[in-house]
């Protein structure tokens, strides 16, 4: 200990016990702080109490400066990343096909579902008409899948509603079953890009709407709680067994070879199970797999809540109709962030991502995702 100090029992007027004091050197490495119960440090004849307090203040100032410089040296990393979708370079426009007119395919040999075979059709809504049935795939929605609450990936990575939001996303290891699980938030955008770009003018079959943020899960109390989600999907108890989940393996094979089976509505193909309608991914294999499962859960949830309707098949020729249980064959997904899939980039729900997801996920800026939703549309054009 510095000769300028000596240890004496606590007395009236000395420093109280537990005070951090010690030798004051020229640098922080020379500091030797001591805490002594029932002991205190009193000045000797060479120093008085005021000089010791002065040196302590100088030392505290040095520590604060060094701590501040240390904080400045740490790079600040933003949690929210994203990019605006470029409709020219980021959209796989070949997904618009195939197009059928009057039951006859008039475009390329892209994947398609069944269509009405009649030559003529008749409708009374929204106005009486006799026309020709047509079918095509229309890009109508955007969906974010993000770990950060309030991070609008498709709006350039801006943060909204990030204060006081519970249920931050991420990936974790489950030590009980040795599996990885994850949680994501999702944002649903109205995005009828064909109508905006005026690629088809005066086309009664197109959805005419403005861009809108239609749904954000941060404000949904059912999204981050699997038990509360039971309110809108009580049938989940029927499929929480090995037999029902084993059927999802068959759905994975069917979806990878073509389109998923609508009868297996509780399955998300190779991505897992659709239930519960929440942001939880019980078995997380990778970011692409987990985000695709969240997209399918989001679509199924919005159908159950009456916010998404049916547009395909003979029932959709004259307009939309209620579809509380999702028909998976009505949709395809295309990744637009972090790396857009622009060559054969549209995939039916449930198809294995192992066939195309290589190098689509990378650390920091490539761990949140955005997808363009393509919807099958059958319409009576007249």
N, C-alpha and C positions, 0 to 999 in steps of 0.2 A: 504494500500500500504506500501511496505517496507520503513522504515525511510530513507534509503539511497537514495531514489528517491523523487522528487517533480515535479509537473506539472507546466510548465511555458509556456507563449506564444512563438511561433516560433520566433527566432532571427537569425541573421547572425552567422553562425558557429555552431548552434545547429542541432540536428537530423532533417531531413526533415519529413514533416507530412506523416502519413500512415505507418511509420516504426514500425514493431512489436518489442516491448521491454517490459520489466517488471521485476518483482521480481525474483531472482534466488535463489531457495531453494536447498535442498539436493537431491530432486527427481523430477520426471516429474509432480507429483501431486501438487507440490508447485508452479508450474509455473503459473503465471497469466498474460496472454498477453493482452495488451490493444492497441486499435487503436483509435486515437483521430484526428478528422479533425481540422486543424488549431491549433493543440496543439503538443507539443513535449516534450520529457523528457531530461532534462539536468542534468549533474552530480552536486552534492552538493560538499561542501568542503571536505567531507570524501572520495569521490571517484572522480577520473578523467575519462575523456572520454576513454582513452586507457584501463583502467581496466574493464569498462563495455563491451567494444568490446571483450575483452579476455574471459569474462564470457559467453557472447553470443556464441562464438565459441565453448566453452566447452559444453554448452547446446545443440547446434546443433549436435555436435559429439555424445552425448548421445542419441539423438533422432534417428540419423542415425543407430546407433548400435542396438537399440531396434527394429526399423523398419526392419532391416535386419534379426534379430532373429525371428521376427514374420513371415516373408516370408518363412524362413526355416521351420517353424513349420507347414506350410500349405502343405498337401500332394499334389504332382503333379500327375494329372490324365491324362493318354493318351487318346486321342479321338479315336484312331484307334485300333481296336481289331480284332482278327480272328484266324484261324487255318488252316493248310494244311489238305487236305482231305486224310484220310487213305483209300485206295481202298479195304482193307480187312475188316475193321470194320465199316466204315462209309457208305458203299454203300449197298443198299437193292438189293441183286443179284436175288431175286425172281422176281423182276420187269422185268427181261429179258424175262420172260414167259408171255403169252403162245407162243409157237412156232408151226407154221403150215407148213406142207410139202404137196404140191399137194392138197391144200384145206382141208386137214385133220389135226385136232389138235392132237399133239403128246405129249403134256405136261399138266401141271396143269391147273386148271380151274380159271386162273386169268382173269381180265377184258381185253377185246380186241375189236377192231373194225372189220368191215367186210373185207374179203379177197377174192381175185380171186378164183373161184371154179374150174378152169381148172387143168388138170393133167400135161400138158406140156405147155411150153412157148417158144417163139422164139424172139431173139433179133439180131440186127445188130450192136449195139454199147455197149460197147467200142470195141467189136469184135464180128463177127457173131457166134452165138451159139444157140443150142436148149437145153433147160434145164427144170428143175422142179421149179415151183414157191414156194418160201418159204417166211415166214414172222416172224418177231420177233421185240422186243423193244431193241433199242441200246442206251446206255448212251454216249452222244456225246458232250455235252456242260456243262459248269459251269457258273453261273451268280451270281454276288454279288449285294446286295441291301444295301446301306450304307448311313448314314446321313453325313459322313465326306468326303469331296472331297479328292480324291486320296488315300483313304483307301482301300487297296487290301485285302479283308477279306479272300479270298481263298488262298492267298499267305502268310499266317501266320500273317496278320495284319500289313504289312509294309506300309509306307506312300510314295506315289509318287504324284508329280504334285499338292502338297497342298499349293503352294504359288501363290497368285493372282487369285485363282479360285473363280468365283462368283457362287452364288446359293448354299449356305450351306444348308444341309438338316435339318429336324427337324419336330416336331409336334407342332401345334398351334391351338388355339381356334378361331373360326370365330364368332364374336359377332353379325353379321348380321343375320345369320340363326341358331345360337346356335349349330353348328356342329364343329367337329374337322377336320382339314385338315393337310396334311403333304407333305413333298417333300423328295425324295431320289435320289441319284446317283446310277448308275448301271455299272457293268463291265462284259464283255462277253468274256469267255475263250473257246478256242478250246480244247476239252478234250475227245478224243476217247479212253477211258480207256481199252476197250476190245482188241483193236489192240496193245496197249502198253504191256499189260500183256500176249499177245500171247495165249489167251484162245482158239482162233480158228485160225489155221494156214492156209494160202493160201485160205482164204475165200473171194471170189470176192465181196461179199455183204457188207463187212465192210468198213467203212471210214478209209483210211490210211493217217494220218496227224500227225504232231508234235504238242506238246503243244504250245499254242500261246495266247497272250492277244489280242483278235481280235477287241474289241470295248470298248471305255471308254467314258462315256457321259460327262465328264468334258470338253472335247474338242469339244463337239457338241453344237453349238449355238441354236439349236432347242429344246434341252432337257429341259432347264430351263425357257422357255418362251412359254406359251400356244398359244399366238397369232402367233409367228413365226412357231410353229409346224403346223399351218394351211397350210403351203406350201406343206407338204407331205400328209396331210389328209384333203383336202378340202371338202370331203363328210361328215365331222363332222357336218356341218350345218343341214344335213337331220335328224340327230339323237338327236339333242339337244332339244327335246320336251318331254312332259310327256308320250305320247303314245309310242314312241320308247323306252323310259327308262322303262316303265312298262313291256315291253316284256322281259327285263332282269330278271325280277322275274321268268318268266317261264323258262328261260335259267338256272337259279339257281336250280330250281326243277329238270330239266332234267339232269343237270350235277351231282347233288347229288345222283341221282338214277343210273346214268351210265356215258355216255359221253355227252359233250355239243352238242348243235345243230350248225352245221357249217353255217346254213342259217342266224343265228343271229350273224353275224360276228362283230357287233359293241358292243356286250355284253361280259363282263368278268364273267358271271355267278353271283355267290354270292358275288364276290368282287366288282362289280360295272360296270362302263362303260369303254371300251377300249380307248375312245377318250377323250382328245387329246393324241397324241403319245409323251408324256412328262413325267417328273418325279413327276408330281402333283397328289396327291390323294385327291380328293375333299371331300370325306367323309371317314375319318379315324376312324375305329372302334378299331383296334388293330394293333400291329406291324406285326403279321403274315398276317392278311388280307391286310394291306397296301403293304407289300413286295410282296405278291403273285400278287397283281394287277400290281405292277411295272414290275414284271417278264413278265406278259402277254403283257403289253404295249411294253416292249422291244422286245419281239418275233414278235409282229405285226409290229412294226416299222422296224425291220430288213428285214422282208418279203417285206414291201413296198419299201424299198431301194434296193431290189434285192440281199441282202446279205444272205438270207435264201431261200431255194428252197423246192419243194415238193418231197417226197420220197415214199408216200403211194399210195395204190390202183394199178389198172392195168397200169396207166400211169407211175408208178415208177418202174415197173419190170425191165426195161432196163437201168435205170439211173434217175438222178434227172431232174426235169422240173420246169419252172418258176411258182411261186405262189405268186403274188403280194398281194393277199388278204389271210390272214391266214386261214388255216383250223385247227380249234382248236383240232380236234380229232387226229391230228398227234402227239400230245405232252402229256407227263405226267411230273410232277415235283416231286422231292424228296428233302426234307430239309436235308442239311448236316452240317449246322451251324445255331444257336449255339448248338442245340441238334439234332444229326442225327436221322432220322426216318428210322429204319432198319427193322421193322416188318410191312408188308403191308404199306410201306412208300410212295408208288407212287400214285399220285392222278391226275385225269384228270383236265384240265384247267377249272376253274369256280366252282369246287366242294366246298361245304361249309367247311371252316376250323374249324368250331365249333365241328366237329366230331373227330378231331385228334390234334388240336393245343394247348390243355391244357398244361401248364407249359413249352411251347416251347419258351417263351419270359420272360426275367427277366432283372432287372436294370443293367446298365453300360455295362457289357460284353455280354449281351443277347439282345441288341437292334438293332444290324446289323445282316444281314442274308445272307446265301449262299444256292443255290439250284442246284441240278444236274438235267439236262434236258434229259429226255428219249424221243427218237424219234422213231415213228413207221416206220419200213422199210419193204417194199415188194420188192422182188428181184427174178430174174430169175437165178437160180443156175445151171450152166452147164459148 
